[in-house]
Amino acid sequence: MPERRTPERLTVDLAGLREVRADLRHDTEAGLRPGLTAAQYRLGWGARFCLALQSAEGLAARASVNDVLVQHRRNSEYQLRIAEGLVLALERIVENYADADSRAAARISEVETELNRAITQLEKAAMAEKYPPTPPRGMLP
């Protein structure tokens, strides 16, 4: 008979996820986005060397550096989009787990209320069985 796999428990540290999300958001907004803006401002003109000197080597070097700058801008924009996407994903994960925890807590509360009601009914039934009501004495029906 094949061995049955038992599901592993997954634990999530919501405080840790919130901290990672906050750090990533801060790094994105305070570092990556302003850095990209500053780099685009400073490097937006492209390579500025060999403008007056029209040698083949100089033009090739300038074209090569311009290609690198364009690729750098694309990579930086991609990193910014990825960082923003990760922040959004972490926000959704934290919200979903927090909502799931709230729903589970509500269900636990409902189950606890129902169990307490059932226990009370069982205790009343046990007491009624143990101490049946006695007919009133001295009265005729």
The first five atom37 places (N, CA, C, CB, O) and aatype in JSON, in Angstrom:
{
  "aatype": [12, 14, 6, 1, 1, 16, 14, 6, 1, 10, 16, 19, 3, 10, 0, 7, 10, 1, 6, 19, 1, 0, 3, 10, 1, 8, 3, 16, 6, 0, 7, 10, 1, 14, 7, 10, 16, 0, 0, 5, 18, 1, 10, 7, 17, 7, 0, 1, 13, 4, 10, 0, 10, 5, 15, 0, 6, 7, 10, 0, 0, 1, 0, 15, 19, 2, 3, 19, 10, 19, 5, 8, 1, 1, 2, 15, 6, 18, 5, 10, 1, 9, 0, 6, 7, 10, 19, 10, 0, 10, 6, 1, 9, 19, 6, 2, 18, 0, 3, 0, 3, 15, 1, 0, 0, 0, 1, 9, 15, 6, 19, 6, 16, 6, 10, 2, 1, 0, 9, 16, 5, 10, 6, 11, 0, 0, 12, 0, 6, 11, 18, 14, 14, 16, 14, 14, 1, 7, 12, 10, 14],
  "atom_mask": [
    [1, 1, 1, 1, 1],
    [1, 1, 1, 1, 1],
    [1, 1, 1, 1, 1],
    [1, 1, 1, 1, 1],
    [1, 1, 1, 1, 1],
    [1, 1, 1, 1, 1],
    [1, 1, 1, 1, 1],
    [1, 1, 1, 1, 1],
    [1, 1, 1, 1, 1],
    [1, 1, 1, 1, 1],
    [1, 1, 1, 1, 1],
    [1, 1, 1, 1, 1],
    [1, 1, 1, 1, 1],
    [1, 1, 1, 1, 1],
    [1, 1, 1, 1, 1],
    [1, 1, 1, 0, 1],
    [1, 1, 1, 1, 1],
    [1, 1, 1, 1, 1],
    [1, 1, 1, 1, 1],
    [1, 1, 1, 1, 1],
    [1, 1, 1, 1, 1],
    [1, 1, 1, 1, 1],
    [1, 1, 1, 1, 1],
    [1, 1, 1, 1, 1],
    [1, 1, 1, 1, 1],
    [1, 1, 1, 1, 1],
    [1, 1, 1, 1, 1],
    [1, 1, 1, 1, 1],
    [1, 1, 1, 1, 1],
    [1, 1, 1, 1, 1],
    [1, 1, 1, 0, 1],
    [1, 1, 1, 1, 1],
    [1, 1, 1, 1, 1],
    [1, 1, 1, 1, 1],
    [1, 1, 1, 0, 1],
    [1, 1, 1, 1, 1],
    [1, 1, 1, 1, 1],
    [1, 1, 1, 1, 1],
    [1, 1, 1, 1, 1],
    [1, 1, 1, 1, 1],
    [1, 1, 1, 1, 1],
    [1, 1, 1, 1, 1],
    [1, 1, 1, 1, 1],
    [1, 1, 1, 0, 1],
    [1, 1, 1, 1, 1],
    [1, 1, 1, 0, 1],
    [1, 1, 1, 1, 1],
    [1, 1, 1, 1, 1],
    [1, 1, 1, 1, 1],
    [1, 1, 1, 1, 1],
    [1, 1, 1, 1, 1],
    [1, 1, 1, 1, 1],
    [1, 1, 1, 1, 1],
    [1, 1, 1, 1, 1],
    [1, 1, 1, 1, 1],
    [1, 1, 1, 1, 1],
    [1, 1, 1, 1, 1],
    [1, 1, 1, 0, 1],
    [1, 1, 1, 1, 1],
    [1, 1, 1, 1, 1],
    [1, 1, 1, 1, 1],
    [1, 1, 1, 1, 1],
    [1, 1, 1, 1, 1],
    [1, 1, 1, 1, 1],
    [1, 1, 1, 1, 1],
    [1, 1, 1, 1, 1],
    [1, 1, 1, 1, 1],
    [1, 1, 1, 1, 1],
    [1, 1, 1, 1, 1],
    [1, 1, 1, 1, 1],
    [1, 1, 1, 1, 1],
    [1, 1, 1, 1, 1],
    [1, 1, 1, 1, 1],
    [1, 1, 1, 1, 1],
    [1, 1, 1, 1, 1],
    [1, 1, 1, 1, 1],
    [1, 1, 1, 1, 1],
    [1, 1, 1, 1, 1],
    [1, 1, 1, 1, 1],
    [1, 1, 1, 1, 1],
    [1, 1, 1, 1, 1],
    [1, 1, 1, 1, 1],
    [1, 1, 1, 1, 1],
    [1, 1, 1, 1, 1],
    [1, 1, 1, 0, 1],
    [1, 1, 1, 1, 1],
    [1, 1, 1, 1, 1],
    [1, 1, 1, 1, 1],
    [1, 1, 1, 1, 1],
    [1, 1, 1, 1, 1],
    [1, 1, 1, 1, 1],
    [1, 1, 1, 1, 1],
    [1, 1, 1, 1, 1],
    [1, 1, 1, 1, 1],
    [1, 1, 1, 1, 1],
    [1, 1, 1, 1, 1],
    [1, 1, 1, 1, 1],
    [1, 1, 1, 1, 1],
    [1, 1, 1, 1, 1],
    [1, 1, 1, 1, 1],
    [1, 1, 1, 1, 1],
    [1, 1, 1, 1, 1],
    [1, 1, 1, 1, 1],
    [1, 1, 1, 1, 1],
    [1, 1, 1, 1, 1],
    [1, 1, 1, 1, 1],
    [1, 1, 1, 1, 1],
    [1, 1, 1, 1, 1],
    [1, 1, 1, 1, 1],
    [1, 1, 1, 1, 1],
    [1, 1, 1, 1, 1],
    [1, 1, 1, 1, 1],
    [1, 1, 1, 1, 1],
    [1, 1, 1, 1, 1],
    [1, 1, 1, 1, 1],
    [1, 1, 1, 1, 1],
    [1, 1, 1, 1, 1],
    [1, 1, 1, 1, 1],
    [1, 1, 1, 1, 1],
    [1, 1, 1, 1, 1],
    [1, 1, 1, 1, 1],
    [1, 1, 1, 1, 1],
    [1, 1, 1, 1, 1],
    [1, 1, 1, 1, 1],
    [1, 1, 1, 1, 1],
    [1, 1, 1, 1, 1],
    [1, 1, 1, 1, 1],
    [1, 1, 1, 1, 1],
    [1, 1, 1, 1, 1],
    [1, 1, 1, 1, 1],
    [1, 1, 1, 1, 1],
    [1, 1, 1, 1, 1],
    [1, 1, 1, 1, 1],
    [1, 1, 1, 1, 1],
    [1, 1, 1, 1, 1],
    [1, 1, 1, 1, 1],
    [1, 1, 1, 1, 1],
    [1, 1, 1, 0, 1],
    [1, 1, 1, 1, 1],
    [1, 1, 1, 1, 1],
    [1, 1, 1, 1, 1]
  ],
  "atom_positions": [
    [[0.84, -1.17, 0.0], [0.0, 0.0, 0.0], [0.9, 1.24, 0.0], [-0.96, -0.01, 1.22], [1.83, 1.33, 0.8]],
    [[0.63, 2.21, -0.89], [1.49, 3.39, -0.96], [1.36, 4.25, 0.3], [1.15, 4.23, -2.2], [0.31, 4.3, 0.94]],
    [[2.43, 4.89, 0.6], [2.46, 5.74, 1.79], [1.67, 7.02, 1.51], [3.91, 6.07, 2.2], [1.86, 7.65, 0.47]],
    [[0.81, 7.4, 2.42], [0.02, 8.61, 2.25], [0.8, 9.8, 2.76], [-1.33, 8.51, 2.97], [1.39, 9.77, 3.84]],
    [[0.8, 10.83, 1.97], [1.46, 12.07, 2.39], [0.51, 12.86, 3.28], [1.91, 12.92, 1.17], [-0.66, 13.04, 2.95]],
    [[1.02, 13.3, 4.36], [0.21, 14.15, 5.22], [0.5, 15.6, 4.85], [0.5, 13.88, 6.74], [1.66, 15.96, 4.62]],
    [[-0.52, 16.42, 4.8], [-0.28, 17.81, 4.43], [0.59, 18.5, 5.49], [-1.6, 18.56, 4.25], [0.41, 18.31, 6.69]],
    [[1.52, 19.29, 5.0], [2.38, 20.03, 5.91], [1.67, 21.32, 6.32], [3.75, 20.33, 5.27], [0.92, 21.91, 5.55]],
    [[1.93, 21.72, 7.53], [1.33, 22.97, 8.01], [2.13, 24.14, 7.46], [1.28, 23.02, 9.55], [3.35, 24.1, 7.39]],
    [[1.42, 25.15, 7.1], [2.03, 26.36, 6.59], [1.77, 27.46, 7.61], [1.49, 26.74, 5.18], [0.62, 27.76, 7.93]],
    [[2.82, 28.04, 8.1], [2.65, 29.15, 9.02], [3.15, 30.41, 8.34], [3.4, 28.9, 10.35], [4.15, 30.4, 7.64]],
    [[2.43, 31.49, 8.56], [2.76, 32.76, 7.94], [2.97, 33.79, 9.03], [1.64, 33.21, 6.95], [2.12, 33.97, 9.91]],
    [[4.09, 34.45, 8.96], [4.41, 35.51, 9.91], [3.91, 36.83, 9.31], [5.95, 35.56, 10.22], [4.63, 37.47, 8.54]],
    [[2.68, 37.22, 9.68], [2.09, 38.44, 9.1], [2.89, 39.68, 9.47], [0.65, 38.59, 9.56], [3.03, 40.59, 8.65]],
    [[3.4, 39.72, 10.67], [4.21, 40.88, 11.07], [5.47, 40.97, 10.2], [4.59, 40.8, 12.57], [5.87, 42.06, 9.79]],
    [[6.09, 39.83, 9.93], [7.27, 39.81, 9.08], [6.94, 40.23, 7.65], [0.0, 0.0, 0.0], [7.69, 40.97, 7.03]],
    [[5.79, 39.74, 7.14], [5.38, 40.15, 5.79], [5.11, 41.65, 5.73], [4.13, 39.37, 5.36], [5.47, 42.32, 4.76]],
    [[4.46, 42.17, 6.76], [4.2, 43.62, 6.79], [5.5, 44.41, 6.82], [3.34, 43.98, 8.01], [5.62, 45.45, 6.18]],
    [[6.47, 43.9, 7.56], [7.77, 44.58, 7.65], [8.5, 44.55, 6.31], [8.64, 43.93, 8.73], [9.05, 45.56, 5.88]],
    [[8.49, 43.4, 5.64], [9.12, 43.29, 4.33], [8.43, 44.22, 3.34], [9.08, 41.83, 3.82], [9.09, 44.91, 2.56]],
    [[7.1, 44.23, 3.37], [6.34, 45.1, 2.48], [6.69, 46.57, 2.72], [4.83, 44.88, 2.67], [6.91, 47.32, 1.77]],
    [[6.73, 46.97, 3.98], [7.05, 48.37, 4.3], [8.47, 48.72, 3.87], [6.88, 48.62, 5.81], [8.71, 49.8, 3.33]],
    [[9.42, 47.81, 4.11], [10.81, 48.06, 3.7], [10.93, 48.16, 2.18], [11.74, 46.96, 4.22], [11.61, 49.05, 1.67]],
    [[10.27, 47.27, 1.48], [10.33, 47.29, 0.03], [9.68, 48.56, -0.52], [9.66, 46.05, -0.56], [10.19, 49.18, -1.45]],
    [[8.55, 48.94, 0.06], [7.88, 50.17, -0.37], [8.79, 51.37, -0.13], [6.53, 50.36, 0.37], [8.92, 52.24, -0.99]],
    [[9.41, 51.42, 1.05], [10.31, 52.53, 1.36], [11.5, 52.56, 0.4], [10.81, 52.43, 2.81], [11.84, 53.61, -0.13]],
    [[12.12, 51.4, 0.18], [13.28, 51.34, -0.73], [12.89, 51.76, -2.14], [13.86, 49.92, -0.75], [13.67, 52.42, -2.83]],
    [[11.68, 51.38, -2.56], [11.22, 51.74, -3.9], [10.96, 53.24, -4.0], [9.95, 50.96, -4.25], [11.41, 53.89, -4.95]],
    [[10.25, 53.77, -3.03], [9.85, 55.18, -3.09], [10.98, 56.14, -2.72], [8.68, 55.43, -2.19], [11.05, 57.24, -3.26]],
    [[11.86, 55.72, -1.81], [12.92, 56.62, -1.36], [14.22, 56.42, -2.14], [13.18, 56.41, 0.12], [15.06, 57.32, -2.15]],
    [[14.4, 55.28, -2.77], [15.66, 55.02, -3.43], [15.54, 54.78, -4.92], [0.0, 0.0, 0.0], [16.11, 55.5, -5.74]],
    [[14.78, 53.75, -5.27], [14.74, 53.32, -6.66], [14.08, 54.36, -7.57], [14.0, 52.0, -6.77], [14.64, 54.73, -8.61]],
    [[12.89, 54.83, -7.2], [12.18, 55.79, -8.06], [12.95, 57.11, -8.2], [10.78, 56.06, -7.49], [13.14, 57.57, -9.32]],
    [[13.4, 57.73, -7.1], [14.17, 58.97, -7.27], [15.5, 58.74, -7.99], [14.43, 59.6, -5.92], [15.94, 59.6, -8.76]],
    [[16.12, 57.61, -7.74], [17.38, 57.31, -8.43], [17.17, 57.17, -9.92], [0.0, 0.0, 0.0], [17.99, 57.65, -10.71]],
    [[16.09, 56.52, -10.31], [15.79, 56.37, -11.74], [15.5, 57.73, -12.36], [14.59, 55.42, -11.94], [15.97, 58.03, -13.46]],
    [[14.74, 58.55, -11.67], [14.44, 59.89, -12.18], [15.71, 60.72, -12.33], [13.45, 60.61, -11.24], [15.91, 61.38, -13.35]],
    [[16.56, 60.68, -11.32], [17.82, 61.43, -11.38], [18.72, 60.91, -12.5], [18.56, 61.35, -10.04], [19.34, 61.7, -13.22]],
    [[18.79, 59.61, -12.66], [19.62, 59.04, -13.72], [19.09, 59.42, -15.1], [19.69, 57.5, -13.59], [19.86, 59.75, -16.0]],
    [[17.77, 59.39, -15.26], [17.2, 59.77, -16.55], [17.48, 61.24, -16.84], [15.69, 59.49, -16.57], [17.74, 61.62, -17.98]],
    [[17.42, 62.08, -15.81], [17.69, 63.5, -16.0], [19.14, 63.72, -16.4], [17.36, 64.28, -14.72], [19.43, 64.47, -17.34]],
    [[20.05, 63.07, -15.7], [21.48, 63.29, -15.95], [21.98, 62.6, -17.22], [22.28, 62.79, -14.77], [22.88, 63.11, -17.9]],
    [[21.4, 61.45, -17.52], [21.9, 60.68, -18.66], [20.97, 60.73, -19.87], [22.11, 59.24, -18.25], [21.2, 60.04, -20.86]],
    [[19.95, 61.55, -19.79], [18.97, 61.62, -20.87], [19.53, 62.1, -22.19], [0.0, 0.0, 0.0], [18.98, 61.8, -23.24]],
    [[20.62, 62.83, -22.14], [21.23, 63.34, -23.37], [22.1, 62.29, -24.04], [22.07, 64.58, -23.06], [22.52, 62.46, -25.18]],
    [[22.36, 61.21, -23.35], [23.21, 60.18, -23.91], [24.67, 60.52, -23.72], [0.0, 0.0, 0.0], [25.03, 61.43, -22.97]],
    [[25.5, 59.78, -24.41], [26.95, 59.99, -24.33], [27.29, 61.3, -25.04], [27.74, 58.79, -24.95], [26.81, 61.56, -26.15]],
    [[28.12, 62.12, -24.4], [28.43, 63.44, -24.95], [29.86, 63.54, -25.46], [28.18, 64.51, -23.9], [30.3, 64.63, -25.82]],
    [[30.57, 62.47, -25.49], [31.95, 62.55, -25.96], [32.01, 62.31, -27.47], [32.84, 61.52, -25.2], [31.1, 61.72, -28.05]],
    [[33.05, 62.76, -28.07], [33.31, 62.62, -29.51], [32.24, 63.28, -30.37], [33.42, 61.14, -29.89], [31.93, 62.8, -31.46]],
    [[31.66, 64.37, -29.88], [30.67, 65.07, -30.68], [31.33, 65.89, -31.79], [29.81, 65.98, -29.8], [30.83, 65.96, -32.91]],
    [[32.46, 66.48, -31.47], [33.15, 67.3, -32.47], [34.12, 66.49, -33.31], [33.9, 68.44, -31.79], [34.45, 66.85, -34.44]],
    [[34.58, 65.39, -32.76], [35.54, 64.55, -33.46], [34.78, 63.44, -34.19], [36.58, 63.95, -32.47], [34.15, 62.59, -33.56]],
    [[34.85, 63.47, -35.47], [34.08, 62.5, -36.25], [34.94, 61.32, -36.68], [33.47, 63.18, -37.48], [35.09, 61.05, -37.87]],
    [[35.51, 60.62, -35.72], [36.29, 59.42, -36.05], [35.39, 58.2, -35.91], [37.56, 59.28, -35.13], [34.44, 58.2, -35.12]],
    [[35.68, 57.19, -36.67], [34.87, 55.97, -36.64], [34.9, 55.33, -35.25], [35.36, 54.97, -37.7], [33.88, 54.85, -34.75]],
    [[36.09, 55.32, -34.63], [36.21, 54.72, -33.3], [35.41, 55.5, -32.27], [37.69, 54.65, -32.88], [34.73, 54.91, -31.43]],
    [[35.47, 56.82, -32.34], [34.73, 57.67, -31.4], [33.23, 57.51, -31.58], [0.0, 0.0, 0.0], [32.5, 57.41, -30.59]],
    [[32.77, 57.49, -32.83], [31.34, 57.31, -33.09], [30.86, 55.93, -32.63], [31.05, 57.49, -34.59], [29.77, 55.79, -32.08]],
    [[31.71, 54.91, -32.86], [31.34, 53.56, -32.42], [31.27, 53.49, -30.91], [32.34, 52.52, -32.96], [30.37, 52.87, -30.35]],
    [[32.24, 54.12, -30.24], [32.24, 54.11, -28.77], [31.03, 54.85, -28.24], [33.54, 54.75, -28.22], [30.37, 54.38, -27.31]],
    [[30.72, 56.01, -28.82], [29.55, 56.78, -28.37], [28.27, 55.98, -28.6], [29.49, 58.15, -29.1], [27.39, 55.96, -27.74]],
    [[28.15, 55.34, -29.74], [26.96, 54.53, -30.03], [26.84, 53.38, -29.04], [27.01, 53.99, -31.47], [25.75, 53.06, -28.57]],
    [[27.97, 52.77, -28.73], [27.97, 51.66, -27.78], [27.54, 52.14, -26.39], [29.37, 51.02, -27.71], [26.73, 51.49, -25.74]],
    [[28.09, 53.27, -25.95], [27.71, 53.8, -24.63], [26.24, 54.2, -24.63], [28.59, 55.02, -24.26], [25.55, 53.96, -23.64]],
    [[25.76, 54.78, -25.7], [24.33, 55.13, -25.78], [23.46, 53.89, -25.71], [24.04, 55.9, -27.08], [22.41, 53.91, -25.06]],
    [[23.87, 52.82, -26.36], [23.12, 51.56, -26.27], [23.07, 51.05, -24.83], [23.75, 50.49, -27.19], [22.04, 50.58, -24.37]],
    [[24.19, 51.15, -24.14], [24.26, 50.72, -22.74], [23.34, 51.59, -21.88], [25.72, 50.79, -22.21], [22.65, 51.08, -20.99]],
    [[23.34, 52.9, -22.13], [22.48, 53.8, -21.35], [21.0, 53.5, -21.59], [22.78, 55.26, -21.7], [20.2, 53.54, -20.66]],
    [[20.64, 53.21, -22.82], [19.25, 52.85, -23.13], [18.87, 51.56, -22.41], [19.05, 52.7, -24.66], [17.8, 51.46, -21.82]],
    [[19.75, 50.58, -22.48], [19.47, 49.31, -21.8], [19.41, 49.5, -20.28], [20.53, 48.26, -22.16], [18.59, 48.87, -19.61]],
    [[20.27, 50.35, -19.75], [20.24, 50.65, -18.31], [18.9, 51.27, -17.93], [21.4, 51.61, -17.93], [18.31, 50.89, -16.91]],
    [[18.39, 52.2, -18.73], [17.1, 52.82, -18.44], [15.99, 51.78, -18.47], [16.8, 53.95, -19.46], [15.12, 51.76, -17.59]],
    [[16.02, 50.9, -19.48], [15.0, 49.85, -19.58], [15.07, 48.92, -18.37], [15.17, 49.05, -20.88], [14.04, 48.57, -17.79]],
    [[16.28, 48.51, -17.99], [16.44, 47.63, -16.83], [15.95, 48.29, -15.56], [17.91, 47.22, -16.67], [15.3, 47.66, -14.73]],
    [[16.26, 49.57, -15.4], [15.83, 50.29, -14.2], [14.31, 50.42, -14.14], [16.47, 51.69, -14.16], [13.71, 50.25, -13.08]],
    [[13.7, 50.72, -15.28], [12.24, 50.8, -15.33], [11.61, 49.45, -15.01], [11.76, 51.3, -16.71], [10.59, 49.37, -14.33]],
    [[12.23, 48.39, -15.51], [11.75, 47.04, -15.24], [11.86, 46.73, -13.74], [12.53, 46.0, -16.07], [10.93, 46.18, -13.15]],
    [[13.0, 47.08, -13.14], [13.17, 46.85, -11.71], [12.13, 47.62, -10.91], [14.59, 47.24, -11.26], [11.6, 47.11, -9.92]],
    [[11.84, 48.84, -11.32], [10.82, 49.64, -10.63], [9.46, 48.97, -10.74], [10.77, 51.06, -11.21], [8.74, 48.88, -9.74]],
    [[9.09, 48.51, -11.94], [7.8, 47.82, -12.1], [7.73, 46.56, -11.26], [7.56, 47.48, -13.57], [6.7, 46.27, -10.65]],
    [[8.83, 45.8, -11.22], [8.86, 44.57, -10.43], [8.72, 44.89, -8.94], [10.17, 43.79, -10.69], [7.96, 44.23, -8.23]],
    [[9.44, 45.9, -8.48], [9.35, 46.28, -7.06], [7.94, 46.73, -6.71], [10.36, 47.42, -6.74], [7.41, 46.36, -5.66]],
    [[7.32, 47.52, -7.58], [5.93, 47.95, -7.33], [4.99, 46.76, -7.33], [5.49, 48.98, -8.4], [4.07, 46.69, -6.51]],
    [[5.21, 45.82, -8.25], [4.38, 44.61, -8.29], [4.54, 43.76, -7.04], [0.0, 0.0, 0.0], [3.57, 43.2, -6.54]],
    [[5.77, 43.65, -6.54], [6.01, 42.89, -5.31], [5.32, 43.54, -4.12], [7.51, 42.75, -5.04], [4.75, 42.85, -3.28]],
    [[5.38, 44.87, -4.05], [4.71, 45.57, -2.95], [3.21, 45.28, -3.01], [4.97, 47.11, -3.03], [2.6, 44.97, -1.98]],
    [[2.61, 45.39, -4.2], [1.18, 45.1, -4.34], [0.86, 43.66, -3.98], [0.71, 45.4, -5.77], [-0.13, 43.39, -3.3]],
    [[1.69, 42.73, -4.43], [1.45, 41.32, -4.12], [1.53, 41.07, -2.62], [2.47, 40.42, -4.85], [0.71, 40.36, -2.05]],
    [[2.53, 41.67, -1.97], [2.66, 41.51, -0.51], [1.46, 42.13, 0.21], [3.97, 42.15, 0.0], [0.98, 41.58, 1.2]],
    [[0.97, 43.26, -0.29], [-0.22, 43.86, 0.33], [-1.41, 42.93, 0.21], [-0.54, 45.21, -0.33], [-2.15, 42.75, 1.18]],
    [[-1.6, 42.34, -0.95], [-2.72, 41.4, -1.14], [-2.57, 40.19, -0.24], [-2.81, 40.96, -2.61], [-3.54, 39.74, 0.37]],
    [[-1.36, 39.66, -0.16], [-1.13, 38.48, 0.69], [-1.46, 38.8, 2.14], [0.33, 37.99, 0.55], [-2.16, 38.03, 2.81]],
    [[-0.95, 39.91, 2.63], [-1.2, 40.3, 4.03], [-2.69, 40.5, 4.25], [-0.43, 41.58, 4.39], [-3.23, 40.03, 5.26]],
    [[-3.37, 41.19, 3.33], [-4.81, 41.41, 3.47], [-5.57, 40.09, 3.46], [-5.33, 42.32, 2.34], [-6.46, 39.87, 4.28]],
    [[-5.21, 39.19, 2.53], [-5.91, 37.91, 2.44], [-5.71, 37.08, 3.7], [-5.42, 37.13, 1.21], [-6.67, 36.49, 4.2]],
    [[-4.49, 37.03, 4.21], [-4.26, 36.26, 5.44], [-4.95, 36.9, 6.63], [-2.76, 36.14, 5.72], [-5.51, 36.2, 7.48]],
    [[-4.93, 38.24, 6.7], [-5.61, 38.91, 7.8], [-7.11, 38.66, 7.72], [-5.32, 40.43, 7.78], [-7.75, 38.4, 8.74]],
    [[-7.69, 38.73, 6.5], [-9.11, 38.44, 6.33], [-9.42, 37.0, 6.69], [-9.55, 38.73, 4.9], [-10.42, 36.71, 7.34]],
    [[-8.55, 36.09, 6.26], [-8.77, 34.68, 6.58], [-8.7, 34.45, 8.09], [-7.72, 33.79, 5.87], [-9.5, 33.69, 8.64]],
    [[-7.76, 35.12, 8.75], [-7.67, 35.01, 10.21], [-8.93, 35.55, 10.87], [-6.44, 35.75, 10.74], [-9.43, 34.97, 11.83]],
    [[-9.44, 36.67, 10.36], [-10.66, 37.26, 10.93], [-11.85, 36.33, 10.73], [-10.96, 38.63, 10.29], [-12.65, 36.11, 11.64]],
    [[-11.95, 35.77, 9.52], [-13.05, 34.84, 9.26], [-12.93, 33.59, 10.13], [-13.09, 34.44, 7.78], [-13.92, 33.1, 10.66]],
    [[-11.71, 33.09, 10.28], [-11.51, 31.91, 11.13], [-11.86, 32.22, 12.57], [-10.06, 31.42, 11.03], [-12.47, 31.41, 13.26]],
    [[-11.46, 33.41, 13.04], [-11.79, 33.8, 14.41], [-13.3, 33.91, 14.58], [-11.12, 35.14, 14.78], [-13.84, 33.51, 15.61]],
    [[-14.0, 34.45, 13.58], [-15.46, 34.55, 13.65], [-16.08, 33.16, 13.67], [-16.01, 35.37, 12.47], [-17.03, 32.92, 14.42]],
    [[-15.56, 32.26, 12.84], [-16.08, 30.88, 12.82], [-15.83, 30.19, 14.15], [-15.45, 30.07, 11.68], [-16.7, 29.49, 14.66]],
    [[-14.66, 30.39, 14.7], [-14.35, 29.8, 16.0], [-15.31, 30.33, 17.05], [-12.88, 30.1, 16.41], [-15.8, 29.57, 17.88]],
    [[-15.57, 31.61, 17.0], [-16.51, 32.21, 17.95], [-17.91, 31.62, 17.77], [-16.55, 33.75, 17.77], [-18.58, 31.32, 18.76]],
    [[-18.34, 31.45, 16.51], [-19.65, 30.85, 16.25], [-19.7, 29.41, 16.77], [-19.97, 30.88, 14.75], [-20.69, 29.01, 17.38]],
    [[-18.66, 28.66, 16.52], [-18.6, 27.26, 16.98], [-18.62, 27.23, 18.5], [-17.33, 26.55, 16.43], [-19.31, 26.4, 19.1]],
    [[-17.87, 28.12, 19.13], [-17.82, 28.16, 20.59], [-19.2, 28.5, 21.16], [-16.78, 29.2, 21.06], [-19.63, 27.89, 22.14]],
    [[-19.89, 29.46, 20.56], [-21.24, 29.82, 21.01], [-22.19, 28.64, 20.86], [-21.77, 31.03, 20.21], [-22.97, 28.36, 21.76]],
    [[-22.11, 27.96, 19.73], [-22.98, 26.81, 19.5], [-22.67, 25.68, 20.48], [-22.83, 26.31, 18.05], [-23.58, 25.04, 21.0]],
    [[-21.38, 25.44, 20.73], [-21.01, 24.41, 21.7], [-21.51, 24.77, 23.1], [-19.48, 24.22, 21.72], [-22.03, 23.91, 23.81]],
    [[-21.35, 26.02, 23.5], [-21.84, 26.44, 24.82], [-23.35, 26.26, 24.93], [-21.46, 27.9, 25.09], [-23.85, 25.84, 25.97]],
    [[-24.09, 26.59, 23.86], [-25.54, 26.42, 23.87], [-25.89, 24.93, 23.98], [-26.16, 27.02, 22.59], [-26.8, 24.56, 24.73]],
    [[-25.16, 24.08, 23.25], [-25.42, 22.65, 23.3], [-25.1, 22.09, 24.68], [-24.61, 21.91, 22.23], [-25.85, 21.27, 25.22]],
    [[-23.99, 22.54, 25.27], [-23.61, 22.08, 26.61], [-24.66, 22.49, 27.62], [-22.24, 22.66, 27.01], [-25.02, 21.7, 28.5]],
    [[-25.17, 23.7, 27.51], [-26.21, 24.17, 28.44], [-27.46, 23.32, 28.32], [-26.55, 25.66, 28.16], [-28.06, 22.94, 29.32]],
    [[-27.87, 23.01, 27.08], [-29.05, 22.17, 26.88], [-28.82, 20.76, 27.45], [-29.4, 22.08, 25.38], [-29.72, 20.19, 28.08]],
    [[-27.62, 20.21, 27.23], [-27.33, 18.88, 27.75], [-27.32, 18.89, 29.28], [-25.98, 18.37, 27.22], [-27.81, 17.96, 29.92]],
    [[-26.76, 19.94, 29.87], [-26.73, 20.03, 31.33], [-28.15, 20.13, 31.89], [-25.9, 21.25, 31.78], [-28.46, 19.51, 32.9]],
    [[-29.02, 20.9, 31.24], [-30.42, 21.01, 31.68], [-31.12, 19.66, 31.58], [-31.17, 22.07, 30.84], [-31.87, 19.27, 32.48]],
    [[-30.86, 18.96, 30.47], [-31.49, 17.65, 30.3], [-30.98, 16.68, 31.35], [-31.21, 17.1, 28.88], [-31.76, 15.89, 31.89]],
    [[-29.68, 16.72, 31.65], [-29.12, 15.82, 32.67], [-29.69, 16.15, 34.04], [-27.57, 15.93, 32.69], [-30.01, 15.25, 34.82]],
    [[-29.83, 17.41, 34.34], [-30.39, 17.81, 35.64], [-31.85, 17.39, 35.74], [-30.26, 19.35, 35.84], [-32.3, 16.93, 36.79]],
    [[-32.59, 17.53, 34.64], [-34.01, 17.13, 34.65], [-34.14, 15.63, 34.84], [-34.71, 17.56, 33.35], [-35.07, 15.16, 35.49]],
    [[-33.2, 14.88, 34.27], [-33.25, 13.43, 34.41], [-32.83, 13.02, 35.83], [-32.33, 12.76, 33.37], [-33.42, 12.12, 36.42]],
    [[-31.83, 13.71, 36.34], [-31.33, 13.37, 37.67], [-32.31, 13.81, 38.76], [-29.96, 14.03, 37.9], [-32.52, 13.09, 39.74]],
    [[-32.9, 14.94, 38.58], [-33.87, 15.47, 39.55], [-35.18, 15.76, 38.84], [-33.33, 16.77, 40.24], [-35.46, 16.9, 38.47]],
    [[-36.0, 14.7, 38.64], [-37.27, 14.93, 37.93], [-38.17, 15.82, 38.78], [-37.98, 13.59, 37.61], [-38.12, 15.79, 40.01]],
    [[-38.99, 16.59, 38.12], [-39.89, 17.47, 38.89], [-40.86, 16.61, 39.71], [-40.68, 18.43, 37.93], [-41.4, 15.61, 39.23]],
    [[-41.06, 17.02, 40.92], [-41.97, 16.27, 41.79], [-43.34, 16.89, 41.68], [-41.47, 16.27, 43.28], [-43.5, 18.11, 41.54]],
    [[-44.35, 16.02, 41.73], [-45.72, 16.58, 41.64], [-46.02, 17.36, 42.91], [-46.79, 15.44, 41.43], [-45.55, 17.03, 43.99]],
    [[-46.79, 18.38, 42.76], [-47.14, 19.17, 43.95], [-47.89, 18.29, 44.95], [-48.0, 20.4, 43.56], [-48.71, 17.46, 44.56]],
    [[-47.62, 18.46, 46.24], [-48.24, 17.64, 47.28], [-49.42, 18.38, 47.88], [-47.22, 17.29, 48.38], [-49.45, 19.6, 48.02]],
    [[-50.37, 17.57, 48.2], [-51.52, 18.08, 48.9], [-52.56, 18.67, 47.99], [0.0, 0.0, 0.0], [-53.53, 19.28, 48.46]],
    [[-52.39, 18.52, 46.75], [-53.39, 19.08, 45.84], [-53.95, 17.91, 45.02], [-52.77, 20.21, 44.91], [-53.25, 16.98, 44.63]],
    [[-55.2, 18.04, 44.79], [-55.84, 17.04, 43.94], [-55.88, 17.55, 42.5], [-57.27, 16.7, 44.45], [-55.98, 18.75, 42.23]],
    [[-55.8, 16.6, 41.63], [-55.86, 17.07, 40.23], [-57.23, 17.48, 39.8], [-55.37, 16.01, 39.32], [-57.42, 17.89, 38.65]]
  ]
}
